[in-house]
């Protein structure tokens, strides 16, 4: 499972929010970006017009 950092705008305060999402993949479906797990279950969804960035968090360093 991957960790994605999603930055998106909201009409509330603060206007820019960040969320860490544990998901295997993401896809744009209609007006939304959906993050899904390996079984195809949606774990997070956000309107695509509000997304600022999506970044995959790098794996922790190995000793």
C-alpha positions in Angstrom: 0.0 0.0 0.0 1.2 3.5 -0.9 0.9 6.7 1.1 -0.3 9.7 -1.1 -0.2 13.3 0.2 -3.1 15.2 -1.3 -3.4 18.9 -1.2 -6.7 20.4 -2.0 -8.7 23.6 -1.6 -11.8 24.1 0.4 -14.3 26.9 0.9 -13.6 26.7 4.6 -10.8 27.9 6.8 -8.0 27.0 6.2 -8.5 27.2 2.4 -5.7 24.7 1.6 -5.8 21.3 3.2 -3.5 18.4 3.2 -4.4 14.7 3.7 -2.3 11.6 3.8 -4.2 8.7 2.1 -3.2 5.0 2.4 -4.2 3.6 -1.0 -2.9 1.3 -3.7 -3.9 3.6 -6.6 -6.0 6.5 -7.7 -8.1 7.4 -10.7 -10.1 10.3 -12.1 -13.8 9.3 -12.4 -16.2 11.9 -13.7 -15.6 15.0 -11.5 -13.7 13.2 -8.7 -10.3 11.7 -7.9 -10.8 8.4 -6.1 -8.2 6.6 -4.1 -8.7 2.9 -3.9 -7.2 -0.1 -2.1 -6.1 -3.4 -3.6 -9.7 -4.8 -3.4 -11.1 -1.8 -5.4 -12.7 -0.3 -2.4 -12.8 3.6 -2.4 -10.8 4.9 0.6 -11.0 8.7 -0.2 -12.5 10.9 -2.8 -12.1 14.6 -3.6 -13.5 16.8 -6.4 -10.9 17.0 -9.1 -11.3 20.7 -9.6 -10.1 21.3 -6.0 -6.9 19.2 -6.2 -3.7 21.2 -6.0 -1.1 18.4 -5.9 -0.9 14.6 -5.4 2.4 13.2 -4.3 3.5 9.7 -3.5 5.3 9.7 -0.1 8.7 8.1 -0.5 9.3 4.9 1.5 11.2 5.2 4.8 15.0 4.8 4.5 16.4 1.4 5.2 19.3 1.2 7.7 
